[in-house]
């Protein structure tokens, strides 16, 4: 069954597939798999290579590449989950790249229902590098993941033992927010303020100021580019304006052009 699932995924355009036992998945912040799908026994994790759009100096082009990949990955993920349910007679639930995710004061939109990084590591698809992203053995840093949680019992793949990070420090040097200064931790406050300036924090600041000024200043604020970007983010969702940790990693760059 594992090879059938792998074949279906690869034929759909997925770049790599890994399998993990539910017991081997551990995330310090996300809830246990049982809360996502009672009776879950396995994780199927799908890997997708990022295009070189992440290198574009235009944040719109870079983000468009991510949106394209997210849409493509949703389709692939759903096909795999449908196949599992149909072929095994067990339940399956899809986990997308990003949203929807819980948005609350406690999580601040930074805690996914399932940590795809930890799932990828558990499924033998890579190891975490200095930038706290997963490095794939063949594709480097420029990858994203989706997952299918299932009741089907599938034998897990072995973890990656090889150290994949070169420890060059370029991700730390090229982070404009200094969010990677502390080893083993990404300062999400610093990262999101720089990479998602038009997220919920930016919206709260804008409307808080808007409510405290007079008509003339309100009119000026509605003509400001900041408002237009907030307006667009309200339709698109999370928008990243920084891909430096992906674009600067030599492992990702070398693998992407191989």
C-alpha positions in Angstrom: 0.0 0.0 0.0 2.9 2.4 0.7 4.2 2.0 -2.8 0.8 2.5 -4.3 0.4 5.7 -2.3 3.9 6.8 -3.3 3.1 6.2 -6.9 -0.1 8.1 -6.9 1.6 11.1 -5.2 4.6 11.1 -7.6 2.3 10.8 -10.6 0.3 13.8 -9.3 3.6 15.9 -9.4 4.7 15.5 -5.7 8.5 15.5 -5.5 9.0 13.1 -2.6 6.9 11.1 -0.1 7.6 10.0 3.4 5.7 7.9 6.0 5.7 8.2 9.8 4.0 6.3 12.6 1.7 8.5 14.7 3.7 7.6 17.8 6.9 9.0 16.2 5.5 12.4 15.5 6.2 14.9 18.3 5.6 18.6 18.2 6.2 20.9 21.3 3.3 23.2 20.4 0.8 21.6 18.1 -1.9 19.2 19.5 -1.5 15.4 19.3 -2.7 13.6 16.1 -5.5 12.0 18.1 -7.1 15.4 18.3 -7.0 15.9 14.6 -8.2 12.4 13.7 -9.2 10.0 16.5 -7.6 6.6 15.8 -4.8 8.1 13.6 -2.0 5.6 13.1 0.1 7.1 10.3 1.3 10.3 8.6 1.9 10.5 4.9 4.1 13.6 4.2 4.4 15.1 0.7 7.3 17.2 -0.4 7.2 20.0 -3.0 10.1 21.9 -4.5 9.9 25.7 -4.5 10.6 27.4 -7.8 13.3 30.1 -8.1 10.6 32.8 -7.7 11.7 32.9 -4.0 14.8 34.7 -5.3 12.9 37.5 -7.0 13.6 41.0 -5.7 9.8 41.6 -6.3 7.9 40.5 -3.2 4.8 40.2 -5.4 6.4 37.7 -7.7 8.0 35.8 -4.8 4.7 35.5 -3.0 2.9 34.6 -6.2 5.2 31.6 -6.6 4.3 30.5 -3.1 0.5 30.9 -3.8 0.9 28.8 -7.0 2.7 26.0 -5.0 0.1 26.1 -2.3 -2.7 25.7 -4.8 -0.9 22.9 -6.5 -0.1 21.1 -3.2 -3.7 21.2 -2.1 -4.8 19.3 -5.2 -2.1 16.7 -4.7 -2.8 16.3 -1.0 -6.5 15.8 -1.6 -5.9 13.2 -4.3 -3.7 11.2 -2.0 -6.2 11.3 0.9 -9.0 10.2 -1.4 -6.9 7.3 -2.6 -6.1 6.2 0.9 -9.8 6.3 2.0 -10.9 4.5 -1.1 -8.2 1.8 -1.2 -7.8 1.1 2.5 -11.3 1.7 3.8 -9.9 3.9 6.6 -10.4 7.5 7.3 -7.9 10.2 6.2 -7.6 14.0 6.8 -5.6 16.5 4.8 -3.2 19.0 6.4 -2.4 22.0 4.0 0.7 24.0 3.8 -0.6 27.0 5.8 -4.1 28.2 6.4 -6.7 27.7 7.6 -5.0 27.6 11.0 -6.1 28.7 14.5 -6.1 32.4 14.9 -6.2 33.5 18.5 -4.5 35.8 20.9 -2.7 32.7 22.4 -1.4 31.3 19.1 -1.1 34.6 17.1 -1.5 32.5 14.0 1.9 30.9 14.4 0.9 27.5 15.7 -0.4 25.0 13.1 -2.8 22.2 13.8 0.1 19.9 12.7 3.7 20.9 12.6 4.7 20.0 9.1 8.4 20.5 10.0 8.2 17.9 12.7 6.1 15.6 10.5 8.7 15.8 7.7 11.5 14.9 10.0 9.5 12.0 11.5 8.8 10.8 8.0 12.5 10.7 7.0 12.3 13.7 4.6 15.1 15.8 6.1 16.6 17.4 9.1 16.2 20.9 10.6 19.0 23.3 9.7 20.4 26.4 11.4 17.5 28.4 9.9 15.0 26.1 11.7 13.6 24.9 8.4 13.7 21.4 7.1 16.5 20.6 4.7 15.6 17.8 2.3 18.5 15.4 1.3 18.0 16.1 -2.5 16.2 19.4 -2.7 17.7 21.4 0.1 15.9 24.1 1.9 13.6 25.1 -0.9 10.7 22.7 -0.1 7.3 22.9 1.5 5.3 20.0 2.9 1.7 18.9 3.2 0.4 15.8 5.1 -2.3 13.3 5.3 -3.3 11.9 8.7 -4.8 8.4 8.4 -6.1 5.5 10.4 -4.3 3.2 8.0 -1.3 1.4 9.5 1.7 2.1 7.2 5.3 1.2 8.0 7.4 4.3 8.8 10.4 5.4 6.8 13.8 5.6 8.6 14.9 9.1 9.8 17.7 11.0 7.9 20.9 10.5 9.9 23.2 12.7 7.7 23.8 16.3 8.8 22.6 18.4 5.9 23.2 21.9 7.1 26.6 23.4 6.1 26.6 25.7 9.2 27.7 28.5 6.9 25.6 31.1 8.8 24.3 32.8 5.7 20.7 32.5 6.9 21.5 34.3 10.1 23.5 37.0 8.4 20.8 37.6 5.7 17.8 37.7 8.1 16.8 41.4 8.1 14.9 41.0 11.4 17.7 39.2 13.3 15.1 36.5 14.0 17.6 33.7 13.8 20.3 35.1 16.2 19.5 32.5 18.9 20.5 29.0 17.9 17.6 26.6 17.7 14.9 29.2 17.9 13.2 31.6 15.5 12.0 34.8 17.1 8.5 34.7 15.5 7.7 38.2 16.7 10.7 39.7 14.9 10.2 37.4 11.8 6.5 38.1 11.4 6.9 41.9 11.9 9.3 41.9 8.9 8.0 39.1 6.7 4.3 39.8 7.2 3.9 43.6 7.8 0.3 43.4 6.6 -0.8 40.6 8.9 -3.1 40.9 11.9 -0.6 43.0 13.9 -0.3 45.5 11.1 -4.1 45.6 10.7 -4.6 46.2 14.5 -2.1 49.0 14.5 -3.7 50.7 11.5 -7.3 50.5 12.7 -6.3 51.6 16.2 -4.7 54.7 14.8 -7.6 55.2 12.4 -10.1 55.3 15.3 -8.2 58.0 17.1 -7.7 60.6 14.4 -9.8 63.2 12.7 -11.6 63.0 9.3 -8.7 64.6 7.3 -6.1 62.2 8.6 -8.4 59.3 8.1 -8.8 60.2 4.5 -5.0 60.5 4.1 -4.6 57.0 5.8 -7.1 55.5 3.3 -4.9 56.8 0.4 -1.7 55.4 2.0 -0.1 52.4 0.3 -0.1 50.7 3.7 -3.9 50.6 3.7 -4.0 49.2 0.1 -1.7 46.4 1.1 -3.8 45.6 4.2 -6.9 45.5 1.9 -5.2 43.1 -0.4 -4.0 40.9 2.4 -7.6 40.7 3.6 -8.5 38.7 0.4 -5.3 36.8 -0.2 -4.5 35.9 3.4 -1.0 35.7 4.8 1.5 37.3 2.5 5.3 37.0 2.9 7.5 39.9 2.0 10.7 38.1 2.9 12.1 34.7 1.6 15.7 35.4 2.6 16.1 32.2 4.7 15.2 30.1 1.6 16.9 32.3 -1.0 20.2 32.6 0.9 20.7 28.9 1.9 23.4 27.4 -0.4 22.1 23.9 0.2 18.7 24.9 -1.3 20.3 26.9 -4.1 22.7 24.2 -5.2 20.0 21.5 -5.1 17.4 23.7 -6.9 19.8 24.2 -9.9 21.1 20.6 -10.1 
